[in-house]
Amino acid sequence: MSLLVFAGASQFAMVRLFSESAPTAIVIASVLFINLRHALMAASLRSQFQGLPVLGRLFAAFVLTDEAFAMATGHFRRGGRSLAYYVVFAISLYVLWNVATLGGIVLGDAIGDPRRYGIDFAITATFIGIVVLAIRHRSDAVIAVVAALVAGGLALAGASTIAVITAGALAPSIAVFTRR
Amino acid sequence: MIWIAIVGSALATYLIRSIPFAVTIRGRLPEAASRYLDALPVAIIAALVGPAVVAPAGALTHGAEPLATVLVIATVAWRRSLLPGVIVGVLAVALFRLF
């Protein structure tokens, strides 16, 4: 599954749905919803990839994940231009993700609860750092706080599948109405 | 059945990601659209962070994650670098969760 559906959150959702023996259509529809946010990410990275041939762009889309998007955005915001950064990071992520999936199948039961070590917070902390470094105007900070709170509120209300896409799509409209 | 669901999900995942890449727009974007796209990356990454801070594991946080978030923001703003922030964040959240 990890080889074909390279999308962490959807894979966890699929495993839960499979264990409840949900209908195939429900599984596919859930995955579609969870991954809608990647359409936003692709839209935002699009201008950086305009120079690539169609095949290159289609490959870049396959390895597009939250993590690759965040790292690439940080790179471009710091003034980086090279696409190699994205490609190398995204491919490494794909390989490591699948090696780790295999490791989890073999060793899973022996590890216990990873939350005890705070490791689950590493990616959250990385994303927070990327946001801090990417803020250039006061409106960026306002948008970031609004997006985080709206997404967090939606997740609390039980709407975690649409939390990121809704908050991510709404918050930037603040920028349209504020002066720089 | 599970294999049909996996292949279907793979297609859904891939189509969503690739459509914005495959489409090419000619000419300049209107001012409002380019402002929106400019603010989009920060908003998406912040929206990814929100649930993990406010509602880790699906329930309201006990305070460990928001406290650690403040420390991460302070550390990254001070050092202008990611790694110190990540180290501080992981240590802080592991420590705060003990209480």
Interface residues (C-beta under 8 A of the other chain):
Chain A: M1 L4 V5 F6 A7 S10 M14 F18 T24 V27 I28 V31 L32 N35 L36 R37 H38 A39 L40 M41 A42 A43 S44 L45 R46 S47 F49 Q50 V54 R57 L58 A60 A61 F62 L64 D66 F69 A70 T73 G74 R77 R115 R116 Y117 G118 I119 D120 F121 A122 T124 A125 T126 F127 I128 G129 I130 V131 V132 L133 A134 I135 S139 D140 I143 A144 V145 V146 A147 A148 L149 V150 A151 G152 G153 L154 A155 L156 S160 A163 V164 A167 G168 A171 P172 S173 I174 A175 V176
Chain B: M1 I2 I4 A5 I6 V7 G8 S9 A10 A12 T13 Y14 I16 R17 S18 I19 P20 F21 A22 T24 A32 R35 Y36 L37 D38 A39 L40 P41 V42 A43 I44 I45 A46 A47 L48 V49 G50 P51 A52 V53 V54 A55 P56 A57 G58 L60 E65 A68 T69 V72 I73 V76 A77 R80 L82 G85 V86 V88 G89 V90 L91 A92 V93 A94 L95 R97
